[in-house]
Amino acid sequence: MSKTNILVVEDESIVSKDIQNSLKKLGYNVVGAANNGEDAIALAREHHPDLVLMDIMLKGDMSGIDAADVVRKEINIPVIFLTAYADESTLAKAKITEPYGYILKPFKEIDLHSSIEMAIYKHKKVSEIKKERDFLYSLVENKEGSKDILFVKSNSRLVKVNTNDIFYIEALKDYVVINTELTRYTIHSTMKDIEKRLAPNEFMRVHRSFIVRVDKIVAIENHNLVLEKDKKSVPIGGSYKDELLQRLNMV
């Protein structure tokens, strides 16, 4: 398992060395050390560490808060602030950069370790959520060209379902159940929303609680549709009957 790479930004050389030694003892890899904001940004760009330990009060033109803001926005690296003291005004400015924690100096190694591990874990989860959100947005934006495929959430995963594998869709209170030959996917949605995402020439609402894939219908018996492979006897709603008969090209 690869080590976590950390960049240390601290303008007191003795304190910086102590931090680096503590990190190495804890099993982390120190990819670099900077004593000012400009160098911190340059090293972050060069090494892309997993995390930056950043002193809030750096000497020079750029504060640790300013450097952290650039690191977060430009490189998306989590930052933990180091500080010997923090007044309300400083904390208010620091919050804007969305740090992943604060460590008060002097600190214990166990505090350093726990803060780093929590920050790495949180950043990983936030990145996963953002990736999934962006993916879902891209699906929504492209949904008009993607009616042959649905992505459904199943056991914390997004699963691709080809619509030609769907037999029928059933409404159950606040959920809908997508039924294929081998699998059922229960999702929190509405029939109206699902219907919008399906090709209208391939699927049809035959009951207020059922949508069927038209080419899976093999017979009509006693006001019910019989689907291929004996998957389901689906009731036909009175208000949908005429349109269904037209779609089935009856003679």
Secondary structure, DSSP 8 states (H G I E B T S, - for coil): ----EEEEE-SSHHHHHHHHHHHHHTT-EEEEEESSHHHHHHHHHHH--SEEEEESS-SSSS-HHHHHHHIIIII---EEEEES---HHHHHHHHTT--S-EEESS--HHHHHHHHHHHHHHHHHHHHHHHHHHHHHHHHHTGGG-TTEEEEEETTEEEEEEGGGEEEEEEETTEEEEEESS-EEEES--HHHHHHTS-TTTEEEEETTEEEEGGGEEEEETTEEEEGGG--EEE--GGGHHHHHHHTT--
